[in-house]
């Protein structure tokens, strides 16, 4: 009987010791949980800079900043969306919606990704009015460069996003 009692106490002590060492390792030596906790509370947001205006020698505006709007989606939050109404408002087919949502899910379930790039001012106005109905979607404003004339872009600094091939190189 006494021997049985000592065996149970020893097993309990060993299990407690294993738990203590495991907790010590997780909390002190392992950095992954600290990183996950920080990623959970810190939200990184990209802020696009305003750039200077460019005038010619006569004072005419050649290059200026123009607001652009991207419709962003967080797939995990966009589960109960009336897709038919969404497609009507943004004039897109159900197939386009499904392709864009699949691409966003492939990128990440929890991080925002661009769903519709460079909304026109009219689309942006519609978005603002109807955005409350579509959980998981939000508008991200940024500044883009616009040229008053269609000439001299090479001298003034042509701006566009790089292609996938350029990114891979």
N, C-alpha and C positions, 0 to 999 in steps of 0.2 A: 504494500500500500504506500509506504513512504517512498519507495523507488519510483513508483508511478507519479507521485506528486512532484518529485524532482525533475522527472522527464518533461512533464507538462510545463513546469516553471522554466526549464531550460529552453524548450521550444518557444514559449511566449517571449522570453528574453531575446532569442535569436531573431524572431520575426520583428520585434520592436527595434532591434539593432539594425536589421536590414532596412526598415522604413526610415530610420534616422539617417543612415548613410545615403540612402537614395534622395531624401529631401535635401540633405546637405549638398549633394552633387547638383541637383536641379537648381537650387537657389543660389549657390555660391560659384560653382565651377562651370556650369553650362550657360552659355550666352544666348541660346536660341529663344528661351522663354522671355528674357529681357527684351530681345529684339522684337518678338511678336507683340509684347505689351506696348512697346514704343510705337510700332506701326499701327496699333489699334487706336492710339490716342493722338498721334501726330498726323495731321493731314497736310500733305505738301500741295501747294497750289502755285501754278505757273502764272506769273504776271507779265504780260507782254508790254514792252516799253513803248512810250511815245517817241517818235523820231522827229527830227527837225523838218521844217518846211523848206522847200527849195524854190527860190524866185529867180527869174531872169533879170538882166540888167535894167529892164524897164519896169520892174516891180510886178510882173505877171506871175501868178502862181503856177509852177510847173509840176511839183510833186507835193502831195499832202497826205495826211493820215485820214483813213476812213474806217469807221467801226465795222467789224464783221462779227457775225454771230454763228456759233456752232451749236447744234442741238446734241447734247450729251445724254448718254444712257448708262445707268448702272443696272445690269441685267437681273441681279438678285432682287432689286426693288421693283422692277417693272414686270411683275408677274400677273397682276390683275388689270390689264389695260384693255380697253375696248378697241381692238385692232381695226375693226371696220371704220369706226369713227376717226381714229388716228389717220388711217390711210386716206379718208375723204378730206380731212383738213389739210394734210400735207401733199395731196395729189400724188400718191404713190400706190403701186399695186401691192397686193398681199405677198406676192413672191419677193418683191424688193424688200418689204418689211422683214420677211423671214430670213432673207440673205443677210441683211444688215444686223439683225438680232443674233444670228448664228455667228457672225464675225465678231460681234461684241462679246458674246459668251466665250468664244475661243480665246479672245484676248484676256478677259478676266470676268469673273462673276461679280466681284465687289468693287472693282476700280472703274471709274467713268471712262468711256470711250466715245469717240465721235460717231454719232448716228447719221446726222445730216450736216454736211459741211457748208459753210458760207450761206446762211439763210439770207434771202432778200429782206428788205425792210418790211414788205407786206407779210411775208411768212413769219418774220419775227413778231410783228404785231399780233398775228393770229396765235402764235405760240404763247405770247404773254397772256392773252385772254383765256386760252384753253389749257394751259399748262397744269393747272390744279387738278384736272381730270386724269392726267397721266402720271401716276406715281413712278418714280425712277427716272424721269426725264427732267433735264434742266438745261437752261441756255447759258453758254459761256461766251462772254464778249471778249473780243480781242481787237487789236489795231492792225490794219493792213495798209500797205502803201498803194496810192492811186496816182495816176499820171493825168495831168490836164490835157496833154497832147499825146498822140500815138507815136511820136518820133523821139529820138535821142534817149531811148531807154538804156542803151549800152553806155552812154556817157553819164547818165543820171543814176545808174545802178538798178538793173533789172532784178526783180525779186520774185522768186517762186519757190515752192517746196521742191526738195530733191525727189527724184524717182527712186523706186525700190532698188534698181540696179546701182544707182549712185550710192545709195546707203550701204548696199552689200560690199561695194568696192572700198 
